[in-house]
Amino acid sequence: MDYFKGMTYDDIRPIFEKKFNSSVAFLQKTKKKIDKEDSRALKRLNETHEEKPTKKQKLDEEVAELKRHLHIVSNDDDDVYAKTTHLARKVPVVDYEIYTENNKPYYKIIRAD
């Protein structure tokens, strides 16, 4: 407010009008932008309500077509082979030590015999 000390009303008025007009222009621009976004959102909502039944019908048709193409084949021969170790054959571990060589960890496992 010290800036305006010693100034008359006629000196202050143009400065005030300039700032006020720029603020009003910004608010009008923002209002137009908001109105445009709102109208776009309403338009999108109206389109979705109209398109919903057609989209659902298309999806139902696609599901029916996929079900027609779906054919389950039974696998009678066991081609899958997994190498496993039975729990009875596993050696029980009593303790282990971790030591490092060349910044690489190694594990020393102590078994119960």
C-alpha positions in Angstrom: 0.0 0.0 0.0 3.0 2.2 0.3 3.2 2.3 -3.5 -0.1 4.2 -3.6 0.8 6.8 -1.0 0.9 10.3 -2.3 -1.1 9.3 -5.5 -4.4 10.8 -6.4 -7.5 8.9 -7.3 -7.0 9.8 -11.0 -3.5 8.2 -10.8 -4.7 5.0 -9.1 -7.8 4.4 -11.2 -6.0 3.3 -14.5 -3.8 0.8 -12.5 -6.9 -0.6 -10.8 -8.9 -0.9 -14.0 -6.0 -2.7 -15.8 -5.7 -5.3 -13.0 -9.5 -5.6 -12.6 -10.0 -6.1 -16.4 -7.3 -8.8 -16.6 -8.9 -10.6 -13.6 -12.4 -10.4 -15.2 -11.0 -11.7 -18.6 -9.4 -14.6 -16.9 -12.6 -15.5 -15.0 -14.6 -15.4 -18.2 -12.1 -17.5 -20.0 -12.1 -20.1 -17.2 -15.9 -20.1 -17.1 -16.1 -20.8 -20.9 -13.6 -23.6 -20.5 -15.6 -25.1 -17.6 -18.8 -24.8 -19.6 -17.2 -26.5 -22.6 -16.0 -29.4 -20.4 -19.4 -29.8 -18.8 -21.1 -29.9 -22.1 -18.6 -32.5 -23.4 -19.2 -34.6 -20.2 -23.0 -34.4 -20.7 -22.7 -35.4 -24.3 -20.5 -38.3 -23.4 -23.0 -39.5 -20.8 -25.9 -39.2 -23.3 -23.9 -41.2 -25.9 -23.1 -44.0 -23.4 -26.7 -44.4 -22.4 -27.6 -44.8 -26.1 -24.7 -47.1 -26.9 -25.0 -49.3 -23.9 -27.6 -51.8 -25.3 -25.7 -52.1 -28.6 -22.4 -52.7 -26.9 -24.0 -55.3 -24.6 -25.5 -57.1 -27.6 -22.2 -57.1 -29.5 -20.5 -58.6 -26.4 -23.2 -61.3 -26.1 -22.7 -62.2 -29.8 -18.9 -62.4 -29.3 -19.3 -64.6 -26.2 -21.6 -66.9 -28.1 -19.2 -67.1 -31.0 -16.3 -67.8 -28.6 -18.3 -70.6 -26.9 -18.9 -72.1 -30.4 -15.2 -72.1 -31.1 -14.3 -73.4 -27.6 -13.5 -77.1 -27.7 -12.1 -78.9 -24.7 -9.8 -81.7 -25.5 -9.2 -84.4 -22.9 -5.6 -85.3 -22.2 -5.5 -89.0 -21.6 -1.7 -89.5 -21.9 0.5 -87.9 -19.3 3.2 -86.2 -21.3 4.2 -84.0 -18.4 7.1 -85.3 -16.3 8.4 -83.5 -13.3 11.6 -84.7 -11.6 10.9 -84.6 -7.9 12.7 -85.8 -4.8 10.6 -87.5 -2.2 10.7 -86.0 1.3 11.9 -89.3 2.8 15.1 -89.0 0.7 15.9 -85.5 1.6 18.7 -85.1 4.1 17.8 -83.2 7.2 19.9 -80.0 7.6 21.2 -79.3 11.1 23.0 -76.1 10.5 24.6 -73.9 7.8 27.3 -71.3 7.6 27.5 -68.4 5.1 31.0 -67.4 4.1 32.1 -65.0 1.3 34.9 -65.4 -1.2 35.5 -62.5 -3.7 32.4 -60.8 -2.5 30.3 -63.8 -3.4 28.3 -65.6 -0.7 28.8 -69.4 -0.3 26.7 -71.7 1.9 28.3 -74.6 3.9 25.5 -77.0 4.9 26.0 -79.3 7.9 23.9 -82.4 7.7 22.7 -84.8 10.3 24.1 -88.2 9.5 
